[in-house]
Amino acid sequence: MTLAAPATATAHPAAARTTPPPSPTAPHTGVVAGARTPARTPGRAHAVRTFLAGRRAVSGPAWTHHPRIPGSRPTASAPRAGQVTHNWWGVFPQPGTHDGIMATHTVDPSYKVTDADNVTYAPTTKAQNSCMEVVTAYTNTGNEIWAWDWCGTVGPAKTVPIDGNFLKNYTPGQGGPAAYSVQMVQDDAAANRWSAYLYNYRTAAWDLLFQQSGTDQSGLDHGWDMFEIYASPNPATGEGYYCTEARNTTFDSSAVQLRSNGAWKPASPSDSPWTDTNPDPNAFLCPPLKFVQAGANDHWTVHQ
């Protein structure tokens, strides 16, 4: 594998925004069209097991990957044949800083995953102790938005296919890469009840995707908004399969905002530190990968 210098360069042109993010206080009136309780197909079950195993393996201090924690960063050593590398990069909203999170996430319907062991969850976001994580999930069974239930079944409770209907309703369709906006808010602190919404550009309102209450079982006391991969090396290239398959895909999260005391404000260095300020693309099995700090902790881009 050819080594490449880590990159935190200027923003990629494809990440440019032509539509402003939705207002966090827009009406909350609808229900997400196309959301369904997922069938337990073998392919999805495999992706779910991979996702859950990865989360459990890095719960606690090892998950944080913060530069202040020596030795917490995965190395760039060559993986063994069949070995799956799990890695991530983005921002971690800290405990006590928020009771809501929102962001605008790109989607690429043309990105096709071929190998069952290779999955890309990017962008994916969760608030501190929230009952759900909303995931852009690229697997070999198709591309979907997941509402992962952390307080109940601990698995995807709702899925939405990234198809023409999704793009029509939940992306603005005005140039640039397709992108949807997600919001998670705590409705009832005593019950730890949370609601996750997607913004409907046709109705100019937030549509409910999933609501749940209870105890967060992630084992983590912070939130996140990040790029995340599970990748195994392609024997022909020595790089992760996704490095070729997503060569033309831009993973972008912008307008990351946190709610505290009823007010929304952009994520900042004081409340949402980067998981790593100088990530090594070799540790992601993709030497050409670039990690762009496109904003002061409220906007990131990953591309080749």
C-alpha positions as CSV (number, residue, x, y, z in Angstrom):
1,M,0.0,0.0,0.0
2,T,1.4,3.4,-0.9
3,L,1.6,5.8,1.9
4,A,0.1,9.2,1.6
5,A,0.3,12.2,3.8
6,P,-2.7,13.0,6.0
7,A,-4.8,15.8,4.6
8,T,-6.9,18.4,6.2
9,A,-7.1,20.6,3.2
10,T,-9.5,23.2,1.8
11,A,-13.1,22.2,1.2
12,H,-13.9,20.0,-1.8
13,P,-15.9,21.9,-4.5
14,A,-18.6,19.2,-4.4
15,A,-19.3,20.1,-0.8
16,A,-20.5,23.6,-1.6
17,R,-24.0,24.3,-0.4
18,T,-26.6,26.0,-2.6
19,T,-29.5,25.7,-0.1
20,P,-29.3,27.0,3.4
21,P,-30.0,24.5,6.2
22,P,-33.6,24.3,7.5
23,S,-34.6,26.2,10.6
24,P,-34.5,24.0,13.7
25,T,-37.8,25.6,14.8
26,A,-39.7,24.8,11.6
27,P,-43.0,23.0,12.2
28,H,-42.8,19.4,13.4
29,T,-45.9,18.0,11.7
30,G,-45.4,15.0,9.4
31,V,-44.2,11.4,9.4
32,V,-41.3,10.3,7.2
33,A,-42.6,8.9,4.0
34,G,-41.2,5.5,3.2
35,A,-40.0,4.7,6.8
36,R,-40.6,1.1,7.7
37,T,-39.7,-1.5,10.3
38,P,-36.9,-3.4,8.7
39,A,-37.1,-7.0,7.7
40,R,-34.4,-9.2,9.2
41,T,-32.8,-10.2,5.9
42,P,-29.5,-12.1,6.1
43,G,-27.7,-9.2,4.5
44,R,-29.1,-6.5,6.8
45,A,-28.6,-8.8,9.8
46,H,-24.9,-9.1,8.9
47,A,-24.6,-5.3,8.6
48,V,-26.4,-4.9,12.0
49,R,-24.1,-7.4,13.7
50,T,-21.0,-5.6,12.3
51,F,-22.3,-2.2,13.4
52,L,-23.2,-3.4,16.9
53,A,-19.9,-5.4,17.4
54,G,-17.9,-2.3,16.4
55,R,-19.8,-0.1,18.8
56,R,-19.3,-2.5,21.7
57,A,-15.6,-3.0,20.9
58,V,-14.9,0.7,21.2
59,S,-17.2,1.7,24.0
60,G,-15.6,3.6,26.9
61,P,-12.3,5.5,26.7
62,A,-11.0,3.7,23.6
63,W,-13.9,5.1,21.5
64,T,-12.9,8.7,22.0
65,H,-9.7,8.4,19.9
66,H,-8.9,11.9,21.1
67,P,-5.4,13.1,20.5
68,R,-5.1,13.7,24.3
69,I,-5.4,10.0,24.8
70,P,-2.1,8.3,23.9
71,G,-2.4,5.1,22.0
72,S,-6.1,5.4,21.3
73,R,-5.6,5.9,17.5
74,P,-5.7,2.9,15.3
75,T,-2.5,2.3,13.5
76,A,-1.9,2.2,9.8
77,S,-0.3,-1.3,9.8
78,A,-1.3,-3.6,6.9
79,P,-4.4,-5.6,7.8
80,R,-4.4,-9.4,7.4
81,A,-6.5,-11.0,4.7
82,G,-10.1,-11.0,5.7
83,Q,-9.5,-8.6,8.6
84,V,-12.1,-5.8,8.9
85,T,-10.8,-2.4,9.9
86,H,-13.2,-0.2,11.9
87,N,-12.3,3.5,12.0
88,W,-14.1,6.9,12.3
89,W,-13.5,10.7,12.2
90,G,-15.6,13.7,13.0
91,V,-16.7,15.6,16.0
92,F,-17.8,14.4,19.5
93,P,-20.3,16.8,21.2
94,Q,-19.4,16.5,24.9
95,P,-21.5,15.5,27.9
96,G,-23.6,18.2,29.4
97,T,-23.4,20.5,26.4
98,H,-26.7,19.7,24.6
99,D,-30.1,18.0,24.6
100,G,-30.5,18.1,20.8
101,I,-28.4,17.9,17.7
102,M,-29.0,18.6,14.0
103,A,-26.9,18.4,10.8
104,T,-27.2,18.3,7.0
105,H,-25.7,15.1,5.6
106,T,-24.9,14.2,2.0
107,V,-26.2,11.0,0.3
108,D,-24.9,9.3,-2.9
109,P,-27.4,6.8,-4.4
110,S,-24.7,5.8,-6.9
111,Y,-22.3,4.5,-4.3
112,K,-22.6,0.7,-4.4
113,V,-21.0,-1.6,-1.8
114,T,-20.2,-5.0,-3.2
115,D,-18.7,-7.0,-0.2
116,A,-20.8,-8.0,2.8
117,D,-18.0,-7.3,5.3
118,N,-17.6,-3.7,4.0
119,V,-20.0,-1.1,5.2
120,T,-19.9,2.7,5.3
121,Y,-21.9,4.6,7.9
122,A,-21.3,8.1,6.8
123,P,-22.4,10.5,8.0
124,T,-23.9,9.2,11.2
125,T,-25.0,11.2,14.2
126,K,-26.1,10.7,17.8
127,A,-26.8,13.1,20.7
128,Q,-25.5,12.6,24.2
129,N,-27.6,9.8,25.8
130,S,-30.1,9.9,23.0
131,C,-32.3,6.9,22.3
132,M,-31.4,6.8,18.6
133,E,-28.6,7.2,16.2
134,V,-29.5,8.3,12.6
135,V,-27.2,6.6,10.1
136,T,-26.5,7.0,6.4
137,A,-25.9,3.3,5.8
138,Y,-24.2,2.0,2.7
139,T,-24.2,-1.9,2.6
140,N,-24.2,-4.5,-0.1
141,T,-28.0,-4.9,0.4
142,G,-28.6,-1.3,-0.6
143,N,-28.4,2.3,0.6
144,E,-30.7,3.4,3.5
145,I,-31.2,5.9,6.3
146,W,-31.4,4.0,9.6
147,A,-32.9,5.1,12.9
148,W,-30.9,2.9,15.2
149,D,-32.6,2.3,18.5
150,W,-30.3,2.5,21.5
151,C,-32.9,2.4,24.2
152,G,-35.0,-0.6,23.1
153,T,-34.2,-3.3,20.6
154,V,-30.6,-2.0,20.0
155,G,-30.8,-2.3,16.3
156,P,-32.4,-0.4,13.3
157,A,-36.0,0.4,14.3
158,K,-36.8,2.3,11.1
159,T,-35.2,2.3,7.7
160,V,-35.8,4.5,4.7
161,P,-34.5,3.5,1.3
162,I,-32.4,6.2,-0.5
163,D,-34.5,6.2,-3.6
164,G,-36.3,8.7,-5.9
165,N,-39.1,9.3,-3.4
166,F,-36.6,10.0,-0.6
167,L,-34.6,12.4,-2.8
168,K,-37.8,14.2,-3.9
169,N,-39.0,14.8,-0.3
170,Y,-35.9,15.1,1.8
171,T,-33.3,16.7,-0.3
172,P,-33.6,20.2,-1.9
173,G,-32.6,19.1,-5.4
174,Q,-31.0,22.4,-6.3
175,G,-27.5,21.6,-7.4
176,G,-24.5,20.1,-5.5
177,P,-24.6,16.7,-3.9
178,A,-27.9,15.4,-2.5
179,A,-28.2,16.1,1.2
180,Y,-30.8,15.6,3.9
181,S,-31.2,17.3,7.2
182,V,-31.7,15.4,10.5
183,Q,-32.7,16.6,13.9
184,M,-32.8,14.8,17.3
185,V,-34.3,16.4,20.4
186,Q,-35.0,15.3,23.9
187,D,-38.7,15.8,24.5
188,D,-38.9,14.6,28.1
189,A,-35.8,14.6,30.3
190,A,-37.3,12.6,33.1
191,A,-38.2,9.7,30.8
192,N,-35.2,10.4,28.5
193,R,-37.6,10.5,25.5
194,W,-36.1,11.5,22.2
195,S,-37.6,12.2,18.8
196,A,-35.7,12.0,15.5
197,Y,-36.9,14.0,12.4
198,L,-36.0,14.5,8.8
199,Y,-36.7,17.8,7.1
200,N,-39.2,17.6,4.3
201,Y,-38.4,20.2,1.7
202,R,-41.7,19.8,0.0
203,T,-43.7,20.7,3.1
204,A,-41.1,22.9,4.8
205,A,-41.6,20.9,8.0
206,W,-39.8,18.3,10.1
207,D,-41.2,14.7,9.6
208,L,-41.0,12.3,12.5
209,L,-38.7,9.3,11.8
210,F,-38.6,7.6,15.2
211,Q,-39.4,8.2,18.9
212,Q,-38.1,6.3,21.8
213,S,-37.5,6.6,25.6
214,G,-35.5,4.7,28.2
215,T,-31.9,4.2,28.9
216,D,-29.2,4.7,26.3
217,Q,-27.4,1.4,26.0
218,S,-24.5,2.6,23.8
219,G,-22.2,2.8,26.9
220,L,-21.0,6.3,25.8
221,D,-21.8,9.6,27.4
222,H,-21.0,11.8,24.5
223,G,-22.6,12.4,21.1
224,W,-21.0,12.2,17.6
225,D,-21.3,13.4,14.1
226,M,-18.8,11.5,12.0
227,F,-17.6,9.5,9.0
228,E,-17.3,5.8,9.8
229,I,-16.1,2.7,7.9
230,Y,-15.8,-1.0,8.3
231,A,-13.4,-2.1,5.5
232,S,-11.4,-5.1,4.5
233,P,-8.6,-4.9,1.9
234,N,-9.2,-5.7,-1.7
235,P,-6.4,-8.2,-2.6
236,A,-6.0,-6.6,-6.0
237,T,-5.1,-3.2,-4.5
238,G,-4.3,-3.6,-0.9
239,E,-6.8,-0.8,-0.2
240,G,-10.3,-1.1,1.3
241,Y,-13.0,-1.9,-1.3
242,Y,-14.8,1.3,-0.5
243,C,-11.6,3.3,-1.5
244,T,-12.4,2.4,-5.2
245,E,-16.2,2.1,-4.9
246,A,-16.6,5.5,-3.3
247,R,-13.9,7.3,-5.3
248,N,-16.4,9.8,-6.7
249,T,-18.4,10.1,-3.5
250,T,-18.2,13.1,-1.1
251,F,-19.1,12.4,2.5
252,D,-20.1,15.8,4.0
253,S,-21.8,16.9,7.2
254,S,-22.5,20.6,7.5
255,A,-24.5,23.0,9.7
256,V,-24.0,20.8,12.8
257,Q,-25.9,22.5,15.6
258,L,-26.5,21.7,19.3
259,R,-29.5,22.7,21.4
260,S,-28.9,23.8,25.0
261,N,-31.3,25.6,27.3
262,G,-33.8,25.8,24.3
263,A,-31.3,27.6,22.0
264,W,-29.6,26.2,18.9
265,K,-26.0,27.2,18.1
266,P,-23.3,25.8,15.8
267,A,-21.1,23.1,17.2
268,S,-17.8,24.7,18.3
269,P,-14.3,23.7,19.5
270,S,-15.4,24.2,23.1
271,D,-18.2,21.7,23.0
272,S,-17.5,19.4,20.0
273,P,-13.8,18.5,19.7
274,W,-12.5,16.7,16.6
275,T,-11.9,13.0,17.2
276,D,-8.5,13.5,15.6
277,T,-6.9,16.7,14.2
278,N,-4.6,14.8,11.8
279,P,-6.1,11.5,10.8
280,D,-4.0,9.1,8.8
281,P,-5.8,7.9,5.6
282,N,-3.8,4.7,5.7
283,A,-5.5,3.8,9.0
284,F,-8.8,4.0,6.9
285,L,-7.3,1.6,4.2
286,C,-7.6,4.5,1.7
287,P,-4.4,6.5,1.1
288,P,-6.0,9.1,-1.2
289,L,-8.6,10.0,1.4
290,K,-8.7,13.6,2.6
291,F,-10.2,14.8,5.8
292,V,-11.3,18.4,5.7
293,Q,-12.1,20.5,8.7
294,A,-14.4,22.7,6.7
295,G,-15.8,24.7,9.6
296,A,-15.0,25.4,13.3
297,N,-16.2,22.0,14.3
298,D,-19.7,22.4,12.6
299,H,-18.7,21.2,9.1
300,W,-16.5,18.3,7.9
301,T,-15.9,16.7,4.5
302,V,-14.2,13.4,3.6
303,H,-13.3,12.8,-0.1
304,Q,-10.6,11.6,-2.4
